């Protein structure tokens, strides 16, 4: 994996990883803080299914830095990571994921998250950005003012990069996606992370899984759309009946 990297760069990467290890308590506090505010927010409780988080594995960080160093060599660019900028350049040292049932819940989730960010004085460095692959989902996110970008991996996920109210310049990533999309994400992570599988069959099957899980999300969206429409009809009929009874009493 590191065949293109010189000894000097490998030593630098070791220093960067050690710097992260020494400062892990800061990320643990950030992770716990995120968990607490999201767990206890009444607005989010109404629309999310679950959430989970992790602090980046040390070996995964080392591997990521080696890959970035190799990419810099291939492109003829400088590998400009230092102990001073590591925590702001690597945004997923703390990763938080919020899962929900159907797509249209995202609007309320986004409102609740922005309220939390403002209350905690966390700066949004990037996002929300919806990584999408189909026109229908793109139209929904754009209709609620969320930027979109094309995702060739055929799944949908919304990403935020945040800078918490800390003196240490650290960042973290929040992802929001449906439970159906999470199925694909978990399988793909096992097979293709940190290195893409060399199995052509596995890669093709994961592409198929992406389409299946996205179709599942669309079906769930349709179910809840129908359900909410029926509830609205019932409420309208009840209101109409109440008004009719009130008119009869007055007459």
C-alpha positions as CSV (number, residue, x, y, z in Angstrom):
1,X,0.0,0.0,0.0
2,X,2.8,2.4,0.9
3,X,5.2,1.5,-1.9
4,X,5.2,5.0,-3.4
5,X,5.8,6.8,-0.1
6,X,9.2,7.7,1.1
7,X,10.5,7.2,4.7
8,X,10.1,10.9,5.5
9,X,6.4,10.9,4.6
10,X,5.8,7.7,6.5
11,X,7.3,9.2,9.6
12,X,5.1,12.3,9.2
13,X,2.0,10.1,8.9
14,X,3.1,8.3,12.1
15,X,3.4,11.7,13.8
16,X,0.0,12.7,12.6
17,X,-1.6,9.5,13.8
18,X,0.1,9.8,17.2
19,X,-1.1,13.4,17.4
20,X,-4.7,12.1,16.9
21,X,-4.2,9.4,19.6
22,X,-3.0,12.0,22.1
23,X,-6.0,14.2,21.5
24,X,-8.6,11.4,21.4
25,X,-10.2,12.7,24.7
26,X,-11.2,15.9,22.9
27,X,-13.0,13.9,20.2
28,X,-14.6,11.6,22.9
29,X,-16.1,14.7,24.5
30,X,-17.4,16.0,21.2
31,X,-18.9,12.6,20.4
32,X,-20.6,12.5,23.8
33,X,-21.9,16.1,23.4
34,X,-23.4,15.3,20.0
35,X,-25.0,12.2,21.4
36,X,-26.5,14.1,24.3
37,X,-28.1,17.0,22.4
38,X,-29.4,14.8,19.6
39,X,-30.7,12.1,22.0
40,X,-32.6,14.7,24.1
41,X,-34.0,17.0,21.4
42,X,-37.8,16.7,21.3
43,X,-38.0,17.9,17.7
44,X,-35.7,15.1,16.5
45,X,-37.3,12.4,18.6
46,X,-40.5,12.8,16.6
47,X,-38.9,12.2,13.2
48,X,-35.8,10.0,13.6
49,X,-35.6,6.3,14.0
50,X,-32.1,6.0,15.6
51,X,-28.6,7.4,15.6
52,X,-25.1,6.1,16.1
53,X,-21.6,7.5,16.1
54,X,-17.9,6.5,16.2
55,X,-14.5,8.0,16.7
56,X,-12.3,7.1,13.7
57,X,-10.2,3.9,14.1
58,X,-6.5,4.7,14.4
59,X,-5.5,2.1,11.7
60,X,-8.2,3.5,9.4
61,X,-6.8,7.0,9.8
62,X,-3.3,5.8,9.0
63,X,-4.5,4.1,5.9
64,X,-6.5,7.1,4.8
65,X,-3.4,9.4,5.2
66,X,-1.3,6.9,3.2
67,X,-3.9,6.9,0.4
68,X,-3.9,10.7,0.4
69,X,-0.1,10.8,0.3
70,X,-0.1,8.4,-2.6
71,X,-2.7,10.4,-4.5
72,X,-0.6,13.6,-3.9
73,X,2.4,11.8,-5.4
74,X,0.5,10.6,-8.5
75,X,-0.9,14.1,-9.1
76,X,2.4,15.9,-8.4
77,X,0.9,17.8,-5.4
78,X,2.3,18.5,-2.0
79,X,1.1,16.4,1.0
80,X,0.3,19.4,3.1
81,X,-1.0,17.7,6.3
82,X,0.5,18.9,9.6
83,X,-0.3,18.4,13.3
84,X,-1.7,22.0,13.2
85,X,-4.3,21.3,10.4
86,X,-5.0,17.6,10.7
87,X,-8.2,18.0,12.7
88,X,-9.7,20.5,10.3
89,X,-8.6,18.8,7.1
90,X,-9.8,15.3,8.1
91,X,-13.5,15.9,8.8
92,X,-14.7,12.5,9.9
93,X,-12.6,11.8,13.0
94,X,-15.9,11.9,14.7
95,X,-18.7,10.5,12.5
96,X,-22.4,10.7,13.5
97,X,-25.2,9.1,11.6
98,X,-28.9,9.9,11.9
99,X,-31.4,7.3,10.5
100,X,-35.0,8.0,9.6
101,X,-37.8,6.1,7.9
102,X,-38.8,8.1,4.9
103,X,-37.3,10.9,2.8
104,X,-39.7,13.8,3.6
105,X,-38.9,13.6,7.3
106,X,-35.6,15.2,6.4
107,X,-37.0,18.7,6.2
108,X,-38.0,18.6,9.9
109,X,-34.7,16.9,10.8
110,X,-32.8,19.7,9.1
111,X,-34.8,22.4,10.9
112,X,-34.1,20.7,14.3
113,X,-30.4,20.2,13.5
114,X,-29.9,23.9,12.5
115,X,-31.6,24.9,15.8
116,X,-29.2,22.7,17.7
117,X,-26.2,24.0,15.8
118,X,-27.2,27.6,16.6
119,X,-27.9,26.9,20.3
120,X,-24.5,25.1,20.7
121,X,-22.8,27.8,18.5
122,X,-21.4,25.2,16.1
123,X,-20.3,26.5,12.8
124,X,-21.5,24.7,9.6
125,X,-18.4,24.4,7.5
126,X,-20.2,22.5,4.7
127,X,-23.7,21.4,4.1
128,X,-26.3,20.3,4.2
129,X,-25.4,18.6,0.9
130,X,-27.6,15.8,-0.4
131,X,-25.6,13.3,-2.3
132,X,-28.2,11.8,-4.7
133,X,-28.4,9.8,-8.0
134,X,-32.0,10.2,-9.2
135,X,-33.9,13.2,-10.5
136,X,-37.0,12.7,-8.2
137,X,-34.9,12.8,-5.0
138,X,-32.9,15.7,-6.4
139,X,-36.1,17.7,-7.0
140,X,-37.3,17.0,-3.4
141,X,-34.1,18.3,-1.8
142,X,-33.9,21.3,-4.0
143,X,-37.5,22.2,-3.3
144,X,-36.6,22.6,0.4
145,X,-33.4,24.6,-0.3
146,X,-30.9,21.8,0.2
147,X,-27.9,21.7,-2.2
148,X,-27.4,18.4,-4.1
149,X,-24.5,16.7,-5.8
150,X,-24.4,13.7,-8.1
151,X,-23.5,10.4,-6.4
152,X,-22.2,7.8,-8.8
153,X,-22.4,5.1,-6.1
154,X,-26.2,5.1,-6.4
155,X,-27.3,6.0,-2.9
156,X,-28.7,9.0,-1.1
157,X,-27.2,10.6,2.0
158,X,-27.1,14.1,3.4
159,X,-23.8,15.4,4.9
160,X,-22.9,18.2,7.2
161,X,-19.4,19.2,8.2
162,X,-19.3,21.0,11.6
163,X,-16.8,23.0,13.7
164,X,-17.9,22.8,17.3
165,X,-17.5,25.7,19.8
166,X,-14.0,24.5,20.8
167,X,-10.7,26.3,21.2
168,X,-9.0,23.3,19.5
169,X,-9.8,23.6,15.7
170,X,-11.6,20.3,15.2
171,X,-14.4,19.3,12.9
172,X,-16.9,16.4,12.6
173,X,-19.3,14.9,10.1
174,X,-23.0,14.2,10.5
175,X,-24.7,12.0,7.9
176,X,-28.5,11.7,7.6
177,X,-30.1,8.9,5.6
178,X,-33.0,6.5,5.5
179,X,-32.9,3.1,7.2
180,X,-33.1,1.5,3.7
181,X,-30.1,3.4,2.5
182,X,-28.3,2.3,5.7
183,X,-28.5,-1.3,4.6
184,X,-26.5,-0.6,1.5
185,X,-24.1,1.6,3.5
186,X,-23.3,-1.1,6.0
187,X,-22.7,-3.8,3.4
188,X,-20.6,-1.5,1.2
189,X,-18.5,-0.5,4.2
190,X,-17.8,-4.1,5.0
191,X,-16.8,-5.0,1.5
192,X,-15.2,-1.8,0.1
193,X,-13.7,0.0,3.1
194,X,-10.9,1.0,3.5
195,X,-10.1,-0.6,0.1
196,X,-12.4,-1.4,-2.8
197,X,-13.0,-5.1,-3.3
198,X,-11.2,-6.6,-6.3
199,X,-14.1,-9.0,-6.8
200,X,-16.1,-8.0,-9.9
201,X,-19.1,-10.0,-8.7
202,X,-19.1,-8.3,-5.4
203,X,-18.9,-4.8,-7.0
204,X,-21.8,-5.6,-9.3
205,X,-23.9,-7.1,-6.6
206,X,-23.4,-4.0,-4.4
207,X,-24.5,-1.8,-7.3
208,X,-27.6,-3.9,-7.5
209,X,-28.1,-3.6,-3.8
210,X,-27.9,0.2,-4.1
211,X,-30.8,0.2,-6.6
212,X,-32.8,-2.2,-4.4
213,X,-32.4,-0.2,-1.2
214,X,-33.2,3.0,-3.1
215,X,-36.3,1.4,-4.4
216,X,-37.2,0.3,-0.9
217,X,-36.8,3.9,0.3
218,X,-39.1,5.0,-2.5
219,X,-41.7,2.4,-1.5
220,X,-41.6,3.5,2.1
221,X,-42.0,7.1,1.0
222,X,-45.1,6.0,-1.0
223,X,-46.5,4.1,2.0
224,X,-46.2,7.1,4.3
225,X,-47.5,9.5,1.6
226,X,-50.6,7.4,1.3
227,X,-51.0,7.0,5.0
228,X,-50.7,10.8,5.6
229,X,-53.2,11.4,2.8
230,X,-55.7,9.1,4.4
231,X,-55.2,10.7,7.8
232,X,-55.8,14.1,6.3
233,X,-59.1,12.8,4.7
234,X,-60.3,11.5,8.0
235,X,-59.4,14.7,9.8
236,X,-61.2,16.7,7.1
237,X,-64.3,14.5,7.4
238,X,-64.4,14.8,11.2
239,X,-64.0,18.6,10.9
240,X,-66.8,18.7,8.3
241,X,-69.1,16.6,10.6
242,X,-68.4,18.8,13.6
243,X,-69.2,21.9,11.6
244,X,-72.5,20.3,10.4
245,X,-73.5,19.4,13.9
246,X,-72.7,22.9,15.1
247,X,-74.9,24.4,12.4
248,X,-77.8,22.0,13.3
249,X,-77.5,23.1,17.0
250,X,-77.7,26.8,16.1
251,X,-80.7,26.2,13.8
